Amino acid sequence: MKILWAIIVIMLTWVPLMSQAAERESAYDRVMRTGVLRCGVMIWPPVHMKDANTGEMTGIGPDIFREIAKLIDLKIEFVEMVSGMQVEDLRTGKFDAVCLDAPFVFSMIKYVDYTDPVVYSPAFVFVRHDEQRFRKLDDLNKKDIKFLGIDGDVSVALIKKDFPNAQLATLPMNTDPGQMMLSLATKKADALVTDWYTVKGYNDNNKDKIVRLTNADPLVVFSVGMSVNKGEQELLNMLNAAIQAGHNVNLYDPIFQKWDPDQNFLIPVNRPYSSKQSGVK
């Protein structure tokens, strides 16, 4: 009987301890235990696209991060996410990191940690191809001009900062980017702020072209890499080392060449060395 009670006491002590240990498992420990990096992605053609029949993820994002995972001998699993939910999803372990992420919403810097960049992505002011009223950015800072933005996106903050006199209409956070372009093309707004790559996805399939405001500098340049839950330092260190290794072995240039052959949309990261410095001829 004493032995039975001893076993019961041990079990009552051991089960809560095991439960607490499971709750304390970090994203890094989970990745190392499973050999799988689960990466949250938001469907945003042509950056991240999902085949309706097979569920396969395609686009520049999946191409980049499949190669990074392969480089460090991990499998990668893409998990579809909803914009604005990534902080909670990272915290609860729905996925381990967000792929192709940047401070697209500046306030997010308080809640997640960002890796070193894989690439830089500029965002510009875009207008209709036949628009004749605008020649410079100041032409848009007028009360009769309407900008279009997406709720929660950094474009809204930039529009308010750089064009305080203009009107601003916003679309819901989960709006397809094509809908934003269509709204501009059909004259529901006069201008919007986004990246070249998103515009290309629309222009490739529509005759009503969207163009960058001539000679205008980017309003922002994003440092694009990955993000992890705040304080996941071991995972952040591993991903930073993997991203840097990708730069060192020229992993990204062939992917950029595939998706942006004219170098209109992506700004490569300068390497902190040159072949001359290393003595290579």
C-alpha positions, 0 to 999 in steps of 0.5 A: 500500500505504501508503494502505491501511495508513493507512486501516486505522489510521484505521478501527482508531482511529475505530471504538472512538472512535465506540463510546465516544461511543455509550456516553456518550450521555446520556438527554437527548441520546438524547431530543433526537436521537430526539424521543421520551421513553421513559417507564417505567410500572408497570401499577397500575390505575387509575393506569396501565392497559394494553389487552390487545388494543391495548396502549394505555396509559390512566389518569391517568398517561398522560393527564398525560404525553402532555400534558406531552410535547406541550407541549414538542414531544416524542413519548412512548412508554410502556415497561412496567416491573417494580417494583424494576428501574427503577434498572437500567432507567434506567441501561441506557437501557431508558427515559429516565424513570419517569412518575408516580414518587415516593419510594414506597420511601425508599431509592430517593432514593439512586439516582434524581433526582426532578423537581418535583411534578405533584401530591401524593398522600396515603396512609392506613390503610384497613380493611373497611367493616364494621370496628367495632374501630378508631376511631383509629390507636392502635387498630391498634398491637396484637399481634393486628392484622395489616397487609398490605403489598407487599415493597419498598413504602414502606407496609412501612416506615411500618407498621413505624414507626407500628405496631411492635406489630402483625403484618405480612404482605407480598405479592410486589413484582409483586402486582396492587393488586386482590389486596391489596384482596381479601386485606383484604376477605376478612379475611386482614388487618385493615388496609393503607396505600395511596392513595385512588386505588388503593382506588377502583379496587377499590371501583368493581368490588367490593361489599365496600368498603374505607374509610379509617380515619375522621378519620385523617391521612395517614401520608405525602404523596408528591410525585409527578412523574417520576424520572431516572437519578442525575446526568442533570441536563440531562434533569431540568432539561428535565422540571422546566421542562416540569412547571412550564410545565404548571402555568402553563398550567393543564394538569393541572386538567382531567385531575384533574377527569376522574379525581378530580372530588370531589378525594378522591385528589389534592392539587394543587400550589400555584402560587407566584403569584396573579392578584392579585400579577400585577395581573390582574383 
